[in-house]
Amino acid sequence: MAGMAGRSEHGRSAWEGRELRSLALVDEWQVPDTAVGVVLRDGTVAGRHGPTGRRIPLASVTKPLAAYAVLVAVEEGAVELDEPAGPAGSTVRHLLAHASGLAFDTPREQARPGERRIYSNTGFEVLGDHVAKASGIPFPEYLRQAVFAPLGMSDTELAGSPAKDAVSTVDDLLRFAAELQAPRLLDPATLREAASVVFPGLSGVLPGFGNQKPNDWGLGFEIRDGKSPHWTGASSSPRTFGHFGQSGTFLWVDPEAGAACVVLTGRAFGPWAAEVWPFFTDAVLAELREPERTAGPHG
C-alpha cells in the first residue's frame, strides 16, 4: 500500500518547502523544553518545532537505540538472535522482545521464557552486557560506533543503562527515525523482522496503559496493532512501531503513513501525556494526508 507521504512521480517530495502546522499543537501542552519533528520515508523532514537541538534524557526511548545496536551485532556475527542469553531457556531474541521472564528492574525470574510479555529494564541491561562480552567493547561505545557515529548523531550519548540512560535531541532522533524507514545500517529484512510481532499472542502490561491482550512487541520496538488504550493515535496504523519513555518522550514510525514522529519534553510521563499524545498524533497523520487531497497532477 502506498503511504500518505513521499515523493511524487517527478521525484519531488510533496512536503518540500512546507512545514507541518500541526506540530505547533505541542505549545498548548505548556510543557517545558518540548520539541518535535517529523521525517518522511524519503528522508524529507516535514517539520520541526521547539528546541530541536536541546539534549534531553530519553528514558526508555533508549531501548530502540540499544536494540538497533544489538541487531547490528547480529549482522556482524558477534551474537545470534537464538543464542542463550539471560535466564535458562532465554535467548537474545527473548530479551529484545520482553519475553525472557525477567522482572522489570531486578534479576528475578517471574515467568518462563516465552510465557508472558514482561517489560524489563533488566533484560536490556543483560543484553548490553552480553554484546559487550561478545564484542570486547563496552556497550555504550559499541552503540556509538554501530549507530550514533554512522548516522551522524553527534549529540546522542549512552551514559549508563541501555534500558533508559541515553540523552539525545530531536534533530538526532530524526536521523534515527529516517534510518528506521530506509535502513542503511541493517539489511531491510532484519528491520522488517524487528518491526514485526515476535512471540505472538503473549499478554502483558504496557506501562502506563494497563493489561494488553495481546501485548505485541518486535525486537526492541513496541507494535501498535489493536491495543487500546495506547499512546499513539486512533488513526495510527496497526503496523506502527516505536517506543515512549517515562521522561515524556516518544518515537513512532507509521509505515502506512510513510512517516515517523519524535517528541521530547521536559516533563515526566503521566496522565497529561496519555491524554494529549494520541490527539497530537492524529492531527499529524491527518495533515500528512493533505498533499494527497490537494496536490495537482504534477504533485
Secondary structure, 3 states (H helix, E strand, C coil): CCCCCCECCCCCECCCCCCCHHHHHHHHHCCCCCEEEEEECCCCEEEEECCCCCCEECHHHHHHHHHHHHHHHHHHCCCCCCCECCCCCCEHHHHHCCCCCECCCCCCECCCCCCCECCCHHHHHHHHHHHHHHHCCCHHHHHHHHHHHHHCCCCCEECCCCCCCEEECHHHHHHHHHHCCCCCCCCHHHHHHHCCCCCCCCCEEECCCEEECCCCECCCCEECCCCCCCCCCCCCCCCCEEEEECCCEEEEEECCCCEEEEEECCCCCCHHHHHHHHHHHHHHHHHHCHHHHHCCCCC
